[in-house]
Amino acid sequence: MGRDTRAGSRGRAAAAPASQDAVVRDRRWAADLRAAVFCALTLFCLILVIDTANGTLSPARVGLWAGLSVLLHAVLHPPLVSAGPGWLAVRGIRGTRRVCTDLLTSVRHSDGVTPRLVLRDALGGRVELDPKVFTDNPVLWHRLETGARRARTSGLLRCGTPVIDRLAARIDGEAARAVFEASELD
C-alpha cells in the first residue's frame, strides 16, 4: 500500500511541469460548434418541410437546400483557438494560423460588427480572433499575456501595449464581477 502511494505521488509530481507545457484549447468551442451544426440542420429541415408541404420538393432542390445549409455552417463554424508555451493558433475552415507570442511585434484591436484582435509576430505570422475568447478562457489569456510580456521585455512588441493593457483590465474586471456574483456580494 505504501508503494502505491509513492508511485502515485511521483506520477503527480512528474505531471505538474507537463501541465505548464500542455496545449490549452477554447473550452466553449465544442458548444459553439454544436450550435452551428444545429442551426444549419434546422434550416435544412425547415426548408425541406416547407418544400414538401408545397409539393415542390425535387432532388435538385434538395441539393440546393443542402448547399445552402453547408454554406450557413461554413459561416457559423467557430474557429478553434489553442495555445501552448510561446505560441497561439487559430484553426478555422481555411486552415490553421499561428503566431509565436514570445515574438509578437504588434497587437491591434479592430472594432466593427465583430470586434477582432489581430496579432502579428516577427516571423510573419498573423492571427485574427475574437477577444471574447480570452474572457471565456483565462488560461488562454494567461498564455497570451505571458508571451506578450516577454515580447515587450525583449523590445519586439512596439505596437499594441495599450491594447493588451485594456484587454487585461477588461478580463480582470469581468473575472472580479463573476466572483462577486458567485459569492452573492452584489
Salt bridges, closest charged atoms under 4 A:
ASP32 OD1 - ARG28 NH2 3.77
ASP51 OD2 - ARG61 NE 2.81
ASP102 OD1 - ARG150 NH1 3.46
ASP111 OD1 - HIS109 ND1 3.17
GLU128 OE2 - ARG116 NE 3.85
GLU128 OE1 - ARG126 NH2 2.89
ASP136 OD2 - ARG28 NE 3.49
ASP136 OD2 - LYS132 NZ 3.10
ASP165 OD1 - ARG152 NH2 3.77
GLU174 OE2 - ARG170 NE 3.63
